[in-house]
Amino acid sequence: MTRKQRRMTIIGGSLAVLALAAALVLNALRDSIVFFSTPTMVAEKHVAPGKRFRLGGLVQPGSLQRGDNLAVTFEVADGGAKLPVAYKGILPDLFREGQGVVAEGALDANGVFRADTVLAKHDETYMPKDVADALKKQGHWKDDYGAQASGGAAPAATTAQGNSQGAVR
């Protein structure tokens, strides 16, 4: 076997081992790769009680109930199904009814999702200030961006160099 053939054999074998390792890792993590499951996906998969996963959807208007000792219950829906959620702790500032939420936890035997972490999603109109300024310069700025920004966006902070840092909503 020549030197070139030996080198190609080693490279080919290394690639095969690397591909096998990647396939095994992806196979082991295939359920965890999804960022979150919606209530419809949970109903279709028949998730077993006690299995940890992330649940995502919209907080149903009128479903938020506050209890004693920071206990909160609400329903998460995705348009097709609803799932009751129980959480004990301080909710994020952006959490409110009708807003997107991602909760991490597990189902209990009664079908209630017991969350130990709740993350509120900001609206999709968020845009860094420099991107918004660039859109204004190019003439691609939409009027509804400005209307939403005037509806309660915080003023931008200024750094020591005088550059404004902030977000346009």
N, C-alpha and C positions, 0 to 999 in steps of 0.2 A: 504494500500500500504506500502510495506516495505521500509526501508531506501535505499536499493540497487536499487529497482525499481524506486524510486523517483530520485535518482542520475542519472540513465540511461535515464530517461525521460527528465531530464534537459539537459544532454549532447546531446541527440538526437535532441531536440528542438533547441539547440544552433547551432548545425551543419546544421540543415535545414535552419535556418535564415541566417547563414554565406554563405551557398551555394546559396540562393536566392539573397543575396546582391552581391555576385561575378558575378552571371549570369546577373543581371541588369547593373552592371558596364561594363562588357564585351560587352553587347548588345549596350550600349550607345556609346562605343568607338570603335566599330568594324571597322569603316572606318578610324579611326586615328591610328590603330595599325600598319598598313603598314608603313614602314620607308619612302618609296617614291613610287610614281606611275610612270610608264614609259609612253612615248608618245602613245604606243599601248593601254595600259590600259585606258588612258584618252580618246582615240577615242572610245574604246568599251563601256565605262561607260557613255559617253555623259555627261561629267561634266558640270554643269550649270555655266555660267559666274558669277564671284563674290565669288564662293566657294573656300576657302583657302585649299591648299594641297601642298605636296612636289613633285617636278618633278625631276626624275633622269634619266640619260643617258649619252651619249657621245656628246661632243661638235663637231659638224660637221666641218671638215676641209674646209676652205674657206668661212665660214659663219660669222666669227667674224668681226663686223663693229663697230668702235669707233666713237662717235659723240661728240658734245659739252657738256661741264659741266659734264664729267664722264659718259655720256650716252653710253650704249653698247647694241648692239643687236647681237644675235647669234641663231643658231638652235641646239636643242637637239634631238638626234635620238637614237633609240634602235635597229636598224636593220630592223624594220617593219614600223615604222612611224617617222615623224619629227614634231617638234613643235617649232615655233618661240618664242624666249624669249627676253624680253626687261628688262634692268636693269639700274639703275642709282646709281652709287657709286663706291667705290674702290673694284676691284676684288682681290681675294686671290692670293698669290704668285704662287701657284701651278696651277692656271687656265691657260689653253692653249687649242688650237684646238686638237682634238683627245683624250683628257683627260676626265675622268669621272667627272661628276658634279651633285650636288644636289641643286636645287633652290627651295625656299619657296615663295609662292605668290598665285596669283589667275588669272584665265583667264579673259580677257576683252571681250566685245561684238564682237570684230573682230577675236577672236580665238587666240590672242597673249597672252602668259603667261607673266604677269607683276610680275617680281620677286622683292622682297624687301630684300632677303637674298640669297647669292650664296656661296655655299661651294664646294671647289675642293677636289676630292678624290685622295689620293696618290695611286701609283701603288701597285699591290698585292704582289710585291716581297719584300716589307718592312719587315725587321726582326730585332728585338733588338740585340745588339751586343753580349750579353751573350748567346743568343740562337744560333747565328751564330757560336760562338766559340765552343759551345757544339757540334754542328753538325760537325764541323771540327775535333774535338777530336774523335768522334765516326766514322768518315770516311763516313758520309752521305752527305757531302758537294757537291753541284752540281757546275760544272764549270761556268755555266751561271750566278750564283750569283756573282762570282768574277768579271766577265766581266762587269756586270751592276754596280757593286760597284765602279770600276775604272773609269766609265764614268761620274763622276761628284759628287760623294758622298762627303759630308762635312767631315772634320776630326773630330774624336771624341774628346769631351771636357774631361778634367781630373778634378776630384774632389780633395778636400783638402787631402783625404786619399790616393790618387794615383790611385783610380779605374777609369777606363775609362768609360765614359757614352756616348752613341751615338747610331747610327743606321747604319746598313749595308743595302745597297740597292742592 
